[in-house]
Amino acid sequence: MKLNEISDLVQNALEDMKAVDIVSVDVTGKSSMTDKLYIATGNSTRHVKSIAENVVIEAKKANLDVIGTEGKGSSEWVLVDLNDVIVHVMLESTREFYQLEKLWSAEDANDKSVEQAVADKNA
């Protein structure tokens, strides 16, 4: 399945479960782990978990490999790894705290990978 098809599937799965503030970030060339991130907000821990589970269900229906999920225990932030696309579903407070959109859209990240930028900062 092509990246744009996976993106459409994820977008639809998020919208179907009424995820809020859905944002996609193209990280091609910024990360060696994935090409696109989706970040969405749920209204409660139950909603966050349900949104993430719907992404997994729809991905499996489309015969996509779900590499893994993380965070379903607390459900404040659930990550779904579809390899080419990683989906982050968070509570609003968690999303505001971590500001993933800001991190991955950083201007200095255009010249080097985010991993390298972090390594340089910590050196």
C-alpha positions in Angstrom: 0.0 0.0 0.0 1.3 3.4 -0.9 2.0 6.2 1.6 -1.0 8.3 0.4 -3.3 5.3 0.7 -2.1 4.6 4.3 -2.5 8.3 5.1 -6.1 8.3 3.8 -6.9 5.2 5.8 -5.5 6.7 9.0 -7.2 10.0 8.5 -10.5 8.2 7.9 -10.1 6.0 11.0 -9.3 9.0 13.1 -12.3 10.9 11.8 -14.6 7.9 12.2 -14.0 8.0 15.9 -14.4 11.7 16.2 -10.7 12.5 17.0 -10.1 16.2 17.5 -7.4 18.5 16.0 -6.0 15.9 13.6 -2.6 17.0 12.2 -0.3 15.2 9.8 3.4 16.0 9.7 5.6 14.9 6.8 8.9 13.8 8.4 10.4 12.4 5.3 14.1 13.1 5.5 13.8 14.2 9.2 13.5 10.7 10.6 14.8 7.3 9.6 11.9 5.6 11.5 8.9 6.8 9.5 7.7 9.1 6.7 4.6 10.6 8.3 3.1 11.3 11.7 -0.5 11.8 12.6 -1.3 13.5 15.9 -4.8 13.6 17.2 -6.6 14.3 20.5 -9.2 12.3 22.4 -11.6 13.7 25.0 -10.9 11.0 27.6 -8.6 8.1 28.2 -11.4 5.8 27.0 -11.8 7.9 23.8 -8.0 7.9 23.2 -7.9 4.1 23.5 -10.9 3.7 21.2 -9.5 6.0 18.5 -6.2 4.1 18.5 -7.9 0.7 18.5 -10.0 1.8 15.4 -6.7 2.8 13.6 -5.4 -0.8 14.3 -8.7 -2.4 13.2 -8.8 -0.5 10.0 -5.1 -1.1 9.2 -5.5 -4.8 9.7 -8.6 -4.9 7.5 -6.4 -3.3 4.8 -3.8 -6.0 5.4 -1.3 -3.5 6.8 1.3 -4.7 9.2 0.8 -3.1 12.6 4.3 -3.0 14.0 3.1 -2.2 17.5 1.1 -0.1 19.9 2.3 1.6 23.1 0.5 3.3 25.9 -2.8 1.5 26.0 -2.4 0.9 29.7 -2.8 4.5 30.8 -4.3 5.7 27.5 -3.1 9.3 28.0 -0.9 8.8 24.9 -1.3 5.8 22.6 1.1 5.3 19.7 0.3 3.1 16.8 3.2 2.2 14.5 2.3 1.3 11.0 5.9 1.6 9.8 5.6 4.3 7.2 3.0 6.2 9.3 3.1 6.6 13.1 -0.1 7.7 14.8 -0.1 9.5 18.2 -3.5 9.8 20.0 -3.3 11.9 23.1 -5.3 13.6 25.8 -5.3 17.4 25.3 -3.1 18.0 28.3 -0.6 15.5 27.2 -0.5 16.9 23.7 0.0 20.4 25.0 2.8 19.2 27.3 4.8 17.4 24.6 4.1 19.6 21.6 5.0 17.0 19.0 3.9 19.2 16.1 6.4 21.9 17.2 9.2 19.4 17.6 8.7 17.8 14.3 8.0 21.0 12.4 11.1 22.7 13.8 13.0 24.8 11.1 16.4 23.5 12.2 15.3 20.0 11.6 15.2 20.7 7.8 19.0 20.5 7.6 19.5 17.3 9.5 17.5 14.5 11.1 15.7 15.0 14.3 17.8 12.2 15.8 21.0 14.1 14.9 19.6 17.4 16.2 18.9 15.8 19.6 22.3 14.1 19.7 24.0 17.4 18.9 22.0 19.2 21.6 22.9 16.5 24.2 26.6 16.4 23.3 
